C-alpha cells in the first residue's frame, strides 16, 4: 500500500514551508532562537533551514505565488504579535490545504502509487 498524501506533506511541504517562514522571519529581524520558539522547533532546525539542509525538497512550493503570499502574510503575523500554538497549526494546515488544492505534489504522489494517473483527490478535498 502506498503512503498517503499527508506523509508527503510531512516530508516535503512542511519542511519547505518552515524554511520559507524562517527566512521571512529572520529578514524581519528575529533571531534564529526567536524564530525557533515561534515555530516550535529547535534553533538547530532553523539553522539547517537557512543552510538548505532541510526544507529544499518541495521546490514547487517556493515557486507558487499563492503559497509564498500566504507564507509572507503568516510571517508578518508572527512578527507583529504573539501567536499561540493553535493559530500556528491552523495556518500551517491552511498552507497545506492550499498546496493540495493547487496540486503541487501530485507528481510526487503519483510516483508513490500506481494507478493514480487520473487522481483528483487532493483537489476535491478540503
C-alpha positions as CSV (number, residue, x, y, z in Angstrom):
1,X,0.0,0.0,0.0
2,X,1.3,3.4,-0.9
3,X,1.8,6.2,1.6
4,X,-1.0,8.8,1.9
5,X,-0.5,12.3,0.7
6,X,-0.1,13.5,4.3
7,X,3.2,11.7,4.6
8,X,4.5,13.6,1.5
9,X,3.4,16.8,3.2
10,X,5.3,15.9,6.4
11,X,8.4,15.0,4.4
12,X,8.3,17.7,1.7
13,X,5.8,20.5,2.3
14,X,6.1,21.2,6.0
15,X,9.9,21.5,6.0
16,X,9.8,23.7,2.9
17,X,7.1,26.0,4.5
18,X,9.1,26.2,7.7
19,X,12.3,27.0,5.7
20,X,10.4,29.8,3.9
21,X,8.9,31.0,7.1
22,X,12.3,31.0,8.8
23,X,13.8,33.1,6.0
24,X,11.0,35.6,6.2
25,X,11.1,35.8,10.0
26,X,14.9,36.3,10.0
27,X,14.5,39.0,7.3
28,X,12.0,40.6,9.7
29,X,14.7,40.9,12.3
30,X,14.0,37.9,14.5
31,X,16.9,35.8,15.8
32,X,17.1,32.1,15.0
33,X,16.2,31.4,18.6
34,X,13.1,33.6,18.4
35,X,12.1,32.0,15.1
36,X,12.5,28.6,16.6
37,X,10.3,29.4,19.5
38,X,7.6,30.8,17.3
39,X,7.6,27.8,15.0
40,X,8.0,25.2,17.8
41,X,11.3,23.8,16.5
42,X,14.9,23.9,17.7
43,X,17.3,26.7,16.9
44,X,19.4,24.0,15.1
45,X,16.5,23.2,12.8
46,X,16.3,26.9,11.9
47,X,20.0,26.9,11.1
48,X,19.5,23.9,8.9
49,X,16.6,25.5,7.1
50,X,18.8,28.6,6.5
51,X,21.6,26.5,5.1
52,X,19.2,24.5,2.9
53,X,20.0,21.2,4.7
54,X,16.2,20.9,5.4
55,X,13.2,22.1,3.5
56,X,14.6,22.0,0.0
57,X,12.6,19.1,-1.5
58,X,9.3,20.8,-2.4
59,X,10.7,23.4,-4.7
60,X,7.3,23.8,-6.3
61,X,6.1,25.3,-3.0
62,X,8.5,28.2,-3.1
63,X,7.7,28.9,-6.8
64,X,4.0,29.1,-6.2
65,X,3.0,32.8,-5.8
66,X,-0.2,31.9,-3.8
67,X,1.8,29.8,-1.3
68,X,4.5,32.4,-1.0
69,X,2.0,35.1,-0.4
70,X,0.4,33.1,2.4
71,X,3.7,32.4,4.0
72,X,4.7,36.1,3.9
73,X,1.3,37.0,5.4
74,X,1.8,34.4,8.1
75,X,5.4,35.7,8.8
76,X,4.1,39.2,9.2
77,X,1.5,38.0,11.7
78,X,4.2,36.1,13.7
79,X,6.5,39.1,13.7
80,X,3.8,41.6,14.7
81,X,2.2,39.6,17.6
82,X,2.5,36.7,19.9
83,X,0.8,33.8,18.2
84,X,-0.5,30.8,20.0
85,X,0.2,27.2,19.0
86,X,-3.4,26.6,17.7
87,X,-3.1,29.6,15.4
88,X,0.3,28.5,14.1
89,X,-1.0,25.0,13.4
90,X,-4.2,26.3,11.8
91,X,-2.2,28.5,9.4
92,X,0.2,25.6,8.6
93,X,-2.8,23.5,7.8
94,X,-4.2,26.2,5.6
95,X,-0.9,26.3,3.6
96,X,-1.1,22.5,3.3
97,X,-4.6,22.7,2.0
98,X,-3.6,25.3,-0.5
99,X,-0.7,23.2,-1.7
100,X,-3.1,20.2,-2.1
101,X,-5.8,22.3,-3.9
102,X,-3.1,23.6,-6.3
103,X,-1.8,20.1,-7.0
104,X,1.8,20.9,-6.1
105,X,2.7,17.4,-5.1
106,X,0.6,15.4,-7.5
107,X,3.6,14.2,-9.5
108,X,5.4,13.0,-6.4
109,X,2.3,11.3,-5.1
110,X,1.6,9.6,-8.4
111,X,5.1,8.2,-8.4
112,X,4.4,6.7,-5.0
113,X,1.3,4.7,-6.1
114,X,0.5,3.1,-9.4
115,X,-2.9,3.8,-10.8
116,X,-3.1,7.5,-9.8
117,X,-3.0,8.9,-13.3
118,X,-6.4,10.5,-13.1
119,X,-6.4,11.1,-9.4
120,X,-8.0,14.4,-8.3
121,X,-8.4,13.5,-4.6
122,X,-6.4,16.4,-3.2
123,X,-8.1,19.0,-5.4
124,X,-11.6,17.7,-4.4
125,X,-11.0,17.5,-0.6
126,X,-10.6,20.3,1.9
